[in-house]
Amino acid sequence: MNRLLALFFPPKCPYCGAAIPHDMTECLICRANFPEHPRIEALPSGEVCIAPFTYSEKVRKAIIDFKFHGNRFNSESLAAAVAASVREVYYKDMGFEFITCVPMSRDRKKVRGFNQSELIATLAAKQLDKPFVSLLYRDNGAAVQHQKTYEQRINDEDDSFHIVQDAVIKDKNLLLIDDVMTTGTTLSRCSALLRKAGAGRVLCAAVAIVDEYSKDKNTTV
Ligand SMILES: [Zn+2]
């Protein structure tokens, strides 16, 4: 954050709201309480998704402030946590050449001003020193995923995702990033499209994974 700006509007910790110095992305207490290792969850497609966080109340606040209230400062901390998880789990024996993200329809992006998954993916790409490429797009008019319940998402026949025409991904390993993994159906659909277009391995990552308890309660994200 700009130093002068930070003097008048000190940045706040995305997770607890405490004022923090301008050169930090979260407070020391929250950082100390970050989970020690990433979560790893199976996707319906057979792949796995990793995430630095479970979708707890504090992480939910950080994501909601960022996603719906436009607080992009939070994205730095969330993206750094994703990058750290990717390094820990995927760098050991699995390389990847590009980073891409779950797309948002053009109409929705116009309303919100940005695609939160794309912003996280581009920031993580910088930290991981890999190129970010847009490989997928979504039809306008596609139903809004976060307003659906878990059951609706699982049973949803959604064919609104597509691959960009000139995507050159044959035999390339990719890292696919989403913001929150609920059922994993979105990531599964996107990775299936990428593999159908010739991609090698599709590694998936999210900021947070919604746990089983929340899924049973039909939580919307
Ligand atoms: Zn904090």
Residues whose N, C-alpha, C, O or C-beta is under 5 A from the ligand:
A	BS01	ZN	C13 Y15 C16 G17 A18 C27 C30
